[in-house]
Amino acid sequence: MQGVAVHFPDRLRLRGPRGLRTAIEMAAAAHNTTPSEWSRRALLQGLQADGLHLRDGQITKVRSEDGKRDEIFAPADVEIQAVSSTSQIDR
């Protein structure tokens, strides 16, 4: 089976505590993946834990009080400053 090339258009750069890069590399190696893929998965899992689901540029917010979903459309060129059940998307 051949791997499928996936294109991710957005880039993310962040600062972290000393040793973070090495820890990510170790975790990625333990899961037999690249540091980039491991980081992407970890960030997406963290967003889901916070009630945010990202798919194809669309963010879905799950309201914890009733379990319903609110959809927030966010095109790639929109910067979101804060996301909550009452916030607005700044354009």
C-alpha positions as CSV (number, residue, x, y, z in Angstrom):
1,M,0.0,0.0,0.0
2,Q,1.4,3.4,-1.0
3,G,1.0,6.5,1.2
4,V,-1.3,9.2,0.1
5,A,0.1,12.7,-0.1
6,V,-1.9,15.2,1.9
7,H,-1.5,18.9,1.5
8,F,-1.9,21.2,4.6
9,P,-2.0,24.8,3.4
10,D,-1.6,26.5,6.8
11,R,1.7,26.8,8.6
12,L,2.1,27.2,12.4
13,R,5.1,28.3,14.3
14,L,5.2,28.4,18.1
15,R,7.6,28.8,21.0
16,G,7.9,26.2,23.7
17,P,9.9,25.3,26.7
18,R,13.4,23.9,26.5
19,G,13.3,20.3,25.5
20,L,9.9,20.4,23.8
21,R,11.3,19.7,20.4
22,T,13.2,16.6,21.7
23,A,10.1,15.4,23.6
24,I,8.0,15.7,20.4
25,E,10.6,13.9,18.4
26,M,10.7,11.0,21.0
27,A,6.9,10.8,21.0
28,A,6.7,10.8,17.2
29,A,9.3,8.0,17.0
30,A,7.4,6.0,19.6
31,H,4.3,6.2,17.3
32,N,6.3,5.6,14.1
33,T,5.5,9.0,12.6
34,T,7.1,12.4,12.0
35,P,7.3,15.1,14.6
36,S,5.1,17.3,12.3
37,E,2.3,14.6,12.1
38,W,2.5,13.8,15.8
39,S,2.2,17.6,16.6
40,R,-0.7,18.0,14.2
41,R,-2.6,15.1,15.8
42,A,-1.8,16.3,19.4
43,L,-3.1,19.8,18.6
44,L,-6.3,18.5,16.9
45,Q,-6.9,16.1,19.9
46,G,-6.5,19.1,22.3
47,L,-8.9,21.2,20.3
48,Q,-11.5,18.4,20.3
49,A,-11.0,18.0,24.1
50,D,-11.9,21.7,24.3
51,G,-15.1,21.2,22.3
52,L,-13.7,22.4,18.9
53,H,-13.7,20.1,15.8
54,L,-11.9,21.3,12.7
55,R,-12.6,19.8,9.3
56,D,-12.0,21.2,5.8
57,G,-11.6,24.8,7.2
58,Q,-14.9,24.6,9.2
59,I,-14.9,24.8,13.0
60,T,-17.7,23.1,14.9
61,K,-18.2,24.1,18.5
62,V,-19.8,21.5,20.8
63,R,-21.7,23.1,23.6
64,S,-21.1,21.0,26.7
65,E,-24.3,22.0,28.5
66,D,-26.6,20.3,25.9
67,G,-24.2,18.4,23.6
68,K,-25.5,20.3,20.5
69,R,-23.2,21.6,17.8
70,D,-22.9,25.2,16.6
71,E,-21.1,25.6,13.3
72,I,-18.7,28.5,12.7
73,F,-17.4,28.9,9.2
74,A,-13.9,30.2,9.1
75,P,-12.3,30.5,5.6
76,A,-8.5,30.3,5.5
77,D,-8.1,34.0,5.2
78,V,-10.0,34.8,8.3
79,E,-8.1,35.3,11.6
80,I,-10.1,34.1,14.6
81,Q,-9.1,36.1,17.7
82,A,-11.3,34.1,20.2
83,V,-13.7,31.3,19.8
84,S,-16.5,30.8,22.3
85,S,-20.2,30.2,22.2
86,T,-20.8,33.9,22.3
87,S,-17.9,35.3,20.3
88,Q,-18.0,36.7,16.8
89,I,-15.5,36.0,14.0
90,D,-13.5,39.1,13.2
91,R,-13.1,39.7,9.5
